[in-house]
Amino acid sequence: MPFPTLDNFTMAARTFLIFALLGSITAIQITFQKTAQAASTITVDWNNILTQSKTTATLQVVVNPPLLRNSSIHDNAYASLKLVSADYLRFVPWFPYPKLSVPEIDAPVINGDTCTTSWDFTYADQLMEDLYKATPGVSHIINFSTTPGWMWILPSGTNYTYPSDPSTIDYDYSPGTVLRDSSLKEVSDYYSRLVSWYVKGGFTDECGVYHHSGHAYTIEYWEVLNEIEFEHSISPQLYNQLYDAIVPAIHAVSPDTKFVGVALGDNASPGVQKYLEEFLDPSKHAPGIPLDFVSYHWYGSPGEDTTANEAAHCFADADEFFGNVAKIENIRKSLSPGTRTTLNEVGTFDPLGTTQIGSSYVVPKEYFVWSAGVFAYVWAGVVKLEIDVVGESQLVGYPGQFPSVSMVDWDTGLPNARLKVLQLLQQCFRAGDKVVQTNSSTGDVFGQGFVSQEGVKRLLLVNKLNQTSQVQIGAGAWTANIVDLSTAGNEWRTETFGGDSFNITPWATVVLTAT
């Protein structure tokens, strides 16, 4: 997630359809009559297959205090996670919470014959154990993204500090751009020991002392660092050196682990291409270094002067994002076609509720509904671009830590509309579905048709407008699952229809299934 400044947000940001499914019909037209406006038409050609979906919809879990066992929302938050846990679930202990995310918070002290270390997994274990307990049977992308601050040469006059309270937010815990050990052995040994703690039951520290954990987790994927252009301002060349040092160190203790690289917070600036061209070029790495996955992020984020049209701006940002994804895919296919892609942070920001929320402001309830629709829109768009993984950001946010990307209510831990739309997508669509030609005469109501491996026809609809739109339909029988303002974080509403018209509610996300 980008460092919380306006510049970074700006960089990181920038229905009902009815199936007239008679066996002889290969294309249908559905007319949407918007209230007091001209009609729109969506045309679906069920026999015109554009591609076969290979996309998994999942989410990221960012480490923060509400996920600790002493939190009042702990149980509900993990129960919410169980509803949407899926392969490639991303777990990120990161820098604003040093004591939650850095098991070796202080440098080893070696003084003559005396040697001590600060290794302490009290909080990390609690979070890892609860994550794995809540998400059995799925693969994980683990990313302890925060390197210990003491490994970096600090700017002149800066002291190495961190909050003693693990719940205190410290957005300054990432100073320095040069590692004190230029050989990179110190940082690669750190990750080797950290992974060994979780997969091999323990490790031997810098003083020769063995630390026993008893853990035997399977870590399917390890992501190397996070938003490297923001955190420590790591250059493309230094990142490759770090990746090439850390990957073999982890492989030595966890040989079946695969790797994810770059985790760029930006997807649009000219510098993005330099990072990707450096990372995805096998000749720029040591021999034998695997490039299993490349990752980057997207957040829709209008400026404060556009709060009246936040949804429209985020949908427009998404359209620009699709163009950036296509450009990045061309780079990947040219340099490393065997590397897969995960967009493992996808979300939107309320410009008045990005990190902290003022006492006079409340994130509107409708925000989470249209934000959920933006995620569904992005998911459908990158399915057509054949992206492998799309991860919604993030399970828990709260005032002080990106509340507008939360997928649960931070006061209760229960789902909001963003989580329910992800759950709906997961239940209705999966890799292997056929993506069929779908055209819209206007962009106010988005539609995309799919045919499942069993031959079931479904259509995803997203109403981009804060108004009800009337749908004129042909004869047939259909079921609609609807997430809208009335359902919010509750179970979606299910309706069956056999008529020729239907009203799509404001900002609704709908999945139609032919019956």
URRA-V463238 format. One record per helix or strand. SS is the DSSP state (alpha for helix, beta for strand). FROM is the first residue (numbers start at 1). LEN is the number of residues. If there is no record, write none. Layout:
BEGIN
SS:FROM:LEN  SS:FROM:LEN
END
This chain:
BEGIN
alpha:6:8  beta:27:8  beta:39:14  beta:56:7  alpha:65:3  alpha:74:11  beta:89:4  alpha:98:4  beta:104:1  beta:109:3  beta:114:3  beta:119:1  alpha:122:13  beta:140:3  alpha:149:3  beta:152:2  beta:178:2  alpha:185:15  beta:202:3  beta:210:3  beta:221:3  alpha:236:18  beta:258:7  alpha:270:10  alpha:282:3  beta:293:8  alpha:304:32  beta:340:9  alpha:365:20  beta:389:4  beta:398:1  beta:401:1  alpha:403:3  beta:408:1  beta:415:1  alpha:417:12  beta:434:7  beta:445:7  beta:457:7  beta:469:4  beta:478:6  beta:493:5  beta:501:4  beta:509:6
END
